[in-house]
Amino acid sequence: MAEIRISNHAREQMRERGISEEMVLGIISTPQQTIRQGPEKLIYQSIEYFAEEKRNFLVRVFVNIIKRPNLVITVYRTSKIEKYWQDED
């Protein structure tokens, strides 16, 4: 895995949304899906179980891959898994 830095904005979002740094780094290292968003960004995403809500959420990690080290720019979780999940063709 390339060297990763997490922006202050992303850390704030992680704190507000109950997403740990370990989860973010795990998703980046072994994502269930990777989606390119333009030439500079990759979205790493995985379905994760959150015990406090007793349900699955899709966690999406947006990374600027042009920056060195790569920069996590934002992180969020959504219950709208089918909206963002990319079906394999």
ROLOVEX-144578 format. One record per atom (N, C-alpha, C, O, CB): x, y, z. Coordinates in steps of 0.2 Angstrom, whole numbers, plus 5000, padded with zeros to 4 digits. Glycine has a CB too. Example, Ala and Ser with C-alpha at 12.3 -4.5 7.8 and 13.67 -1.06 7.14 Angstrom:
<atoms>
506649725039;506249785039;506649845039;507149835042;505749785045;506449895035;506849955036;506450005039;506750065040;507049975029;
</atoms>
This chain:
<atoms>
500449945000;500050005000;500450065000;500950075004;499550005006;500350114996;500650174996;500650215002;500150205006;500450224990;501050255004;501050295010;500350345010;500250375004;501650345011;500050345015;499450385016;499450435021;499750425026;498850335017;499150495020;499050545025;498350555025;497950555020;499450605023;498050575031;497350585032;497250665033;497550685038;497050545037;496850695029;496750765030;496450785036;496050745039;496450795024;496450845039;496050865045;495350865044;494950835048;496250935047;495150875038;494450875036;494150805036;493650785039;494250905029;494550755034;494350685034;494350655041;493850625043;494850645029;494850675045;494850655052;494250685056;493950645060;495450685056;494050745054;493450775057;492850735055;492350715059;493350845056;492750715049;492150675046;492150605049;491650585051;492250675039;492750575050;492850515053;492550515060;492150465062;493550485053;492750565064;492550575071;491850585071;491450545076;492950635074;491550625067;490850635067;490450575065;489850565068;490650695063;490650535061;490250475058;490450415061;490250355059;490450475051;490850415066;491050345070;491450295066;491350235066;490450315072;491950325062;492350285057;493050285060;493350345060;492250305050;493350235061;493950235064;494550235059;494450215053;494150165068;495150255061;495650265056;495850185054;496050175048;496350295060;495850145059;495950075057;495450045051;495750015046;495950025063;494850065052;494350045046;494550085040;494550045035;493650065048;494750145040;494950185034;495550155031;495550135025;495050255035;496050135034;496650105032;496550035029;496850015024;497250105037;496049995032;495949935030;495549935023;495649895019;495449895035;495049985023;494749985016;495150005011;495149985005;494150045017;495650055012;496150075007;496550015005;496750004999;496550135010;496749975010;497249915008;496949865005;497149825001;497649895015;496249845007;495949795004;495149815002;494749785006;495949725008;495049854998;494349884996;493949824993;494249784989;494349944992;493349824994;492849784990;492749814983;492649774978;492149774994;492849874983;492749904976;493249974976;493350004981;492049924974;493449984970;493850044969;493550084963;493450044957;494650034968;493450144963;493150184958;493550244956;493650284961;492350204960;493750254950;494150314948;493650374947;493050364944;494550294942;493850424950;493450484949;493850544947;494150574950;493050514956;493950544940;494350594937;495050564937;495250514940;494250664940;495550604935;496250584935;496650584942;497150554943;496650634930;496350624947;496650634953;496350594959;496750584964;496650704955;495750564958;495450534964;495250464963;495050444957;494850574966;495350424968;495050354969;494550354975;494750384980;495650304969;494050324974;493550304979;493650234981;493550184977;492850324977;493850224987;493950154990;493250144994;493150184998;494550144994;492950084993;492350074996;492250004998;492449954995;491750094993;491949995004;491749925007;491149935011;491049985014;492349895011;490849875011;490249865016;490449845022;490849795023;489649815013;490349885028;490549875034;489949865039;489449905038;491049925037;490049825044;489549815049;489649865055;490249865058;489449745052;489149905057;489249945063;488849925068;488149925068;489050025061;489149895074;488749865079;488249905083;487749885085;489249835084;488449975084;488050015087;487350025084;486850035087;488350085088;487350025077;486750025073;486449955072;485849955069;486750065067;486849905072;486649835071;486449835063;485949795062;486049815075;486849865059;486749855052;487349875048;487849905050;486149905050;487349855041;487849875037;487849945034;487249965033;487849825031;488349975033;488450035029;488950025024;489449995025;488550095034;488950065018;489450075013;489850135016;489650185017;489150085006;490550115017;491050165019;491450185013;491650145009;491450145025;491450245011;491750275005;492350315007;492250365011;491250315000;492950305005;493550345006;493850375000;493950334995;494050295010;493850435000;494050474994;494750494995;494950525000;493650534993;495150474990;495950484991;496150524984;496050504979;496250414991;496550574986;496950604980;497550574979;498050564983;497050684982;497650534973;498150494972;498750534969;499250504967;497950434967;498650594967;499150634964;499650664970;500250664968;498850694960;499350674975;499750704981;500250644983;500150584983;499350724987;500850664986;501350624989;501450644996;501750694996;501950614984;501350605001;500950545001;500250554999;499950604999;500950505007;499950494996;499250504994;498850535000;498950515006;498950434992;498250574999;497950605004;497250585004;496850594999;497950685003;496950565010;496250545011;495950615012;496150655016;496150505017;495450635007;495150705008;494450705011;494350755014;495050725001;494150645011;493550645015;493350565015;493550525012;492950685011;492850555020;492650485022;491950495024;491750535028;493050455027;491450455022;490850445024;490550375024;490850335020;490350495021;489950365027;489650305027;488950325025;488650375026;489650265034;488650275021;487950285019;487550215019;487850165018;487950315012;486950225020;486450165020;486250145013;485950095012;485850165025;486350195008;486150185001;486650144997;486950174993;486050254998;486750084999;487250044996;487150034989;487650044985;487349975000;486550024987;486350004980;486450064976;486550064970;485649984979;486450124978;486550194975;487250194972;487450224967;486350254979;487750174976;488450184975;488850124973;489350124970;488750214981;488550064974;488850004972;488949994965;488350004962;488549944976;489449974962;489549964955;489549894954;489949854956;490249994953;489049874950;488949804948;489449784943;489649824938;488249794945;489749724944;490249704939;489849684932;489349654932;490649634942;490149704927;489849684920;490149614918;489949594912;490049734915;
</atoms>
